[in-house]
Amino acid sequence: MKATELRQKDVAGIETEIKALQKAHFGLRMQKATQQLGNTNTLRATRRDIARAKTILAEKQAAK
């Protein structure tokens, strides 16, 4: 998800997005552990998406 899309969401929307990304990342880690993950680059992408969402969430909370 792009930063511009995240910035349009409210705090609750960003928190739900973070939870969904963390759940997806866990699933990808389990697939990697069981040798079912073909493209390991998706792990890096989801990890960065989580970091991006957390950064924008912190910015919004600090602006209050």
Backbone torsions as a table, in degrees:
resi	resn	phi	psi	omega
1	MET	NA	139.5	-177.6
2	LYS	-82.1	157.6	-177.8
3	ALA	-64.3	-35.4	-179.9
4	THR	-65.1	-36.1	177.4
5	GLU	-67.8	-38.3	179.9
6	LEU	-69.7	-37.1	-179.1
7	ARG	-66.0	-23.7	179.1
8	GLN	-77.5	-18.4	-179.0
9	LYS	-83.2	158.7	175.0
10	ASP	-86.5	179.1	-174.9
11	VAL	-61.4	-42.9	-179.4
12	ALA	-64.9	-37.5	178.5
13	GLY	-65.8	-38.5	178.8
14	ILE	-68.5	-39.4	179.2
15	GLU	-63.7	-40.2	177.6
16	THR	-67.4	-35.4	177.4
17	GLU	-65.0	-40.3	178.0
18	ILE	-63.0	-43.7	179.0
19	LYS	-62.7	-40.4	178.9
20	ALA	-66.0	-40.1	178.6
21	LEU	-66.6	-39.2	178.9
22	GLN	-66.1	-37.5	177.7
23	LYS	-66.5	-41.4	177.9
24	ALA	-65.0	-39.9	179.5
25	HIS	-64.7	-39.7	177.2
26	PHE	-61.7	-44.1	178.2
27	GLY	-60.8	-40.5	178.5
28	LEU	-66.4	-38.5	177.9
29	ARG	-64.2	-38.1	178.3
30	MET	-67.3	-38.9	176.9
31	GLN	-63.4	-38.8	179.1
32	LYS	-66.3	-39.9	-178.4
33	ALA	-66.2	-31.0	-179.0
34	THR	-97.9	14.9	176.8
35	GLN	62.1	30.9	179.7
36	GLN	-105.0	-9.2	-176.6
37	LEU	-87.6	118.9	-179.2
38	GLY	-82.3	-44.8	-176.8
39	ASN	-107.8	100.2	-177.6
40	THR	-75.1	-8.0	178.5
41	ASN	-67.8	-21.9	179.4
42	THR	-66.7	-27.9	176.0
43	LEU	-61.6	-45.6	179.7
44	ARG	-64.3	-41.2	-178.1
45	ALA	-65.3	-43.3	-179.9
46	THR	-69.4	-35.9	177.6
47	ARG	-62.7	-40.8	178.7
48	ARG	-70.7	-35.5	176.2
49	ASP	-63.0	-40.2	177.7
50	ILE	-62.8	-45.6	180.0
51	ALA	-63.0	-40.0	179.3
52	ARG	-63.4	-44.0	-179.7
53	ALA	-66.1	-40.0	179.4
54	LYS	-66.8	-36.0	178.7
55	THR	-65.2	-45.1	179.9
56	ILE	-67.2	-36.3	176.5
57	LEU	-62.3	-43.0	179.3
58	ALA	-65.0	-38.2	178.0
59	GLU	-63.0	-44.3	-179.2
60	LYS	-66.3	-38.7	-179.9
61	GLN	-70.5	-32.9	179.0
62	ALA	-73.8	-25.4	-178.4
63	ALA	-75.6	-15.1	-178.2
64	LYS	-68.9	NA	NA
